[in-house]
Amino acid sequence: MNGGKTFHSIEPSPGERRVLGEGPPGWSSTQHCAVTDSRVSEMRALLAQMRPVSDSEALQCLRRAFPESTLAARVAAMATSRG
């Protein structure tokens, strides 16, 4: 079998990111990351244009404009737009 190692004890190869859980058939974590990075860039651009006065307003704006995005992606966009 796998020499007594469980899925959680197998180290990822260099350059490979560990993904928790599984994706649907045909899902690629690298494709997902590229889409997420692109979407976060779009969110940052929107925040720069709208210039919300509070975090609450920024989250509401991002939720309306990107309803399919995760909260983590929205927060990432807010965090990187401040820097």
BAFI-3210 file (N, C-alpha, C; in Angstrom, 3 decimals, decimal comma, padded with zeros to 6 digits):
// residues 83
n [1|2|3|4|5|6|7|8|9|10|11|12|13|14|15|16|17|18|19|20|21|22|23|24|25|26|27|28|29|30|31|32|33|34|35|36|37|38|39|40|41|42|43|44|45|46|47|48|49|50|51|52|53|54|55|56|57|58|59|60|61|62|63|64|65|66|67|68|69|70|71|72|73|74|75|76|77|78|79|80|81|82|83]
n.u [000,825|000,780|003,030|002,370|001,862|-000,370|-002,750|-002,470|000,092|001,835|004,251|004,075|005,408|008,297|007,422|004,764|001,531|-000,202|-003,443|-006,367|-008,880|-010,918|-011,327|-013,801|-014,143|-011,676|-010,885|-008,421|-005,981|-004,108|-005,267|-007,501|-006,293|-005,209|-007,529|-008,693|-006,714|-006,875|-009,492|-009,332|-007,681|-009,415|-011,312|-009,780|-009,298|-011,895|-012,414|-010,507|-011,545|-014,094|-013,609|-014,446|-015,600|-015,483|-014,697|-016,919|-018,570|-016,952|-016,926|-019,657|-019,934|-018,177|-019,437|-021,856|-020,904|-019,358|-020,751|-020,281|-017,812|-015,617|-015,692|-013,117|-011,626|-012,633|-011,833|-009,081|-008,717|-009,415|-007,418|-005,050|-005,527|-005,133|-002,442]
n.v [-001,187|002,075|002,210|002,636|005,296|007,981|009,963|012,536|012,561|012,529|014,317|017,238|017,587|019,576|022,918|022,325|023,045|022,322|021,134|021,266|018,896|017,811|018,475|018,828|016,378|016,825|019,239|021,630|022,693|024,645|025,986|026,976|028,716|030,624|031,716|032,749|034,615|036,377|037,269|038,519|040,621|042,038|042,760|044,429|046,529|047,522|048,396|050,420|052,211|052,794|053,560|052,899|053,938|052,443|049,193|047,564|048,711|048,229|045,409|044,932|046,125|044,536|042,068|042,471|042,970|040,720|038,102|035,339|034,935|033,979|034,739|034,841|035,543|038,092|039,446|039,201|040,826|043,292|043,582|043,666|045,904|048,028|048,219]
n.w [000,000|001,019|002,612|005,278|005,576|005,966|004,145|005,157|006,175|004,100|002,466|000,444|-002,867|-003,827|-004,592|-004,902|-003,798|-000,837|-000,760|001,012|001,402|-001,378|-004,851|-007,476|-010,181|-012,648|-011,677|-011,034|-008,840|-009,463|-011,613|-010,320|-008,478|-010,231|-011,305|-008,982|-008,203|-010,350|-010,049|-007,549|-008,225|-009,900|-008,003|-006,333|-008,101|-008,411|-005,784|-005,598|-007,394|-006,325|-003,689|-000,853|002,422|004,710|006,121|006,194|004,246|002,032|001,921|001,420|-001,079|-002,615|-002,329|-003,675|-006,278|-006,848|-006,347|-006,382|-005,342|-002,666|000,876|001,886|-000,400|-000,877|001,436|001,111|-001,128|-000,036|001,883|000,358|-001,141|000,491|000,999]
ca.u [000,000|001,539|004,080|001,875|001,624|-001,719|-002,790|-002,040|001,511|002,618|004,696|003,945|006,679|008,687|006,642|003,364|000,791|-001,103|-004,837|-007,188|-010,097|-010,829|-012,128|-014,573|-013,351|-011,156|-010,514|-006,984|-005,731|-003,373|-006,236|-008,327|-005,494|-005,104|-008,840|-008,853|-005,807|-007,442|-010,696|-008,898|-007,200|-010,615|-011,910|-008,930|-009,543|-013,201|-012,270|-009,750|-012,454|-015,221|-013,062|-015,376|-015,100|-015,348|-014,569|-018,271|-019,002|-016,136|-017,430|-020,966|-019,677|-017,596|-020,437|-022,795|-020,233|-018,776|-021,501|-019,792|-016,504|-015,639|-015,359|-011,652|-011,144|-013,005|-010,952|-007,756|-008,745|-009,409|-006,105|-004,022|-005,824|-004,684|-000,979]
ca.v [000,000|003,318|002,162|003,095|006,741|008,418|011,098|013,742|012,530|012,582|015,678|017,642|017,759|020,991|023,743|021,917|023,540|021,343|021,533|020,502|018,423|017,428|019,241|017,993|015,792|017,788|020,461|021,803|023,742|025,737|026,767|027,668|029,825|031,655|032,374|033,515|035,761|037,299|037,847|039,435|041,820|042,775|043,336|045,545|047,636|048,085|049,137|051,641|053,112|053,193|054,143|052,807|054,602|051,489|047,784|047,062|049,186|047,529|044,036|044,977|046,435|043,349|040,994|042,772|042,888|039,386|037,244|033,965|034,896|033,618|035,792|034,904|036,299|039,490|039,979|039,319|042,015|044,468|043,663|044,063|047,223|049,041|048,280]
ca.w [000,000|001,029|003,615|006,569|005,592|005,661|003,226|005,859|006,511|002,883|002,206|-000,956|-003,557|-003,885|-005,511|-004,904|-002,648|-000,241|-000,829|001,936|000,764|-002,775|-005,789|-008,378|-011,254|-013,602|-010,984|-010,857|-007,857|-010,097|-012,376|-009,331|-007,943|-011,262|-011,376|-007,751|-008,274|-011,326|-009,450|-006,490|-008,926|-010,317|-006,794|-005,914|-009,028|-008,070|-004,529|-005,881|-008,100|-005,473|-002,463|000,277|003,625|005,814|005,726|005,978|002,929|001,030|001,812|000,763|-002,485|-003,250|-002,355|-004,763|-007,570|-007,033|-005,427|-006,378|-004,681|-001,249|001,828|001,956|-001,557|-000,676|002,472|000,498|-001,978|000,836|002,547|-000,598|-001,698|001,470|001,035]
c.u [000,870|002,582|003,651|001,628|000,162|-001,634|-002,191|-000,555|002,406|002,963|004,515|005,330|007,021|007,886|005,165|002,696|-000,125|-002,508|-005,618|-008,483|-009,859|-011,692|-012,912|-013,681|-012,926|-010,706|-009,012|-006,757|-004,970|-004,302|-007,096|-007,577|-005,387|-006,417|-009,037|-007,971|-006,345|-008,653|-010,337|-008,371|-008,373|-011,269|-011,112|-009,171|-010,878|-013,117|-011,516|-010,637|-013,528|-014,778|-014,051|-014,748|-014,920|-015,175|-015,935|-018,785|-018,233|-016,643|-018,782|-020,806|-019,146|-018,606|-021,450|-022,151|-019,713|-019,466|-020,983|-018,451|-016,658|-015,322|-013,845|-011,075|-011,459|-012,099|-009,539|-007,681|-008,690|-008,026|-005,033|-004,288|-005,355|-003,194|-000,435]
c.v [001,252|003,363|002,700|004,593|007,025|009,581|012,333|013,738|012,552|014,037|016,018|017,798|019,244|021,747|023,400|022,435|022,451|021,906|020,647|020,121|018,076|018,347|018,295|017,405|016,858|019,088|020,498|022,946|024,903|026,600|027,586|028,878|030,953|032,428|033,256|034,755|036,818|038,022|038,839|040,727|042,683|043,458|044,532|046,765|048,320|048,913|050,445|052,680|053,663|053,879|054,105|053,394|053,649|050,078|047,185|047,453|048,462|046,102|043,995|045,216|045,204|042,204|041,211|042,554|041,488|038,384|035,808|033,822|034,579|034,835|035,949|035,711|037,780|040,160|040,143|040,559|043,286|044,654|044,149|045,432|048,337|049,266|049,183]
c.w [000,000|002,134|004,970|006,656|005,276|004,693|003,881|006,181|005,277|002,593|000,731|-001,579|-003,619|-004,944|-005,559|-003,635|-002,142|-000,252|000,120|001,254|-000,690|-003,610|-006,673|-009,473|-012,265|-012,981|-010,793|-009,885|-008,482|-010,937|-011,426|-008,781|-008,952|-011,373|-010,152|-007,774|-009,231|-010,736|-008,350|-007,113|-009,388|-009,124|-006,313|-006,797|-008,713|-006,790|-004,744|-006,558|-007,164|-004,182|-001,292|001,544|004,805|005,260|005,418|004,594|001,814|000,830|001,110|-000,738|-003,225|-003,338|-003,470|-006,133|-007,885|-006,106|-005,344|-005,665|-003,205|-000,385|001,912|000,797|-001,401|000,351|001,925|-000,386|-001,140|001,462|001,585|-001,185|-000,758|001,387|000,059]
res [m|n|g|g|k|t|f|h|s|i|e|p|s|p|g|e|r|r|v|l|g|e|g|p|p|g|w|s|s|t|q|h|c|a|v|t|d|s|r|v|s|e|m|r|a|l|l|a|q|m|r|p|v|s|d|s|e|a|l|q|c|l|r|r|a|f|p|e|s|t|l|a|a|r|v|a|a|m|a|t|s|r|g]
***
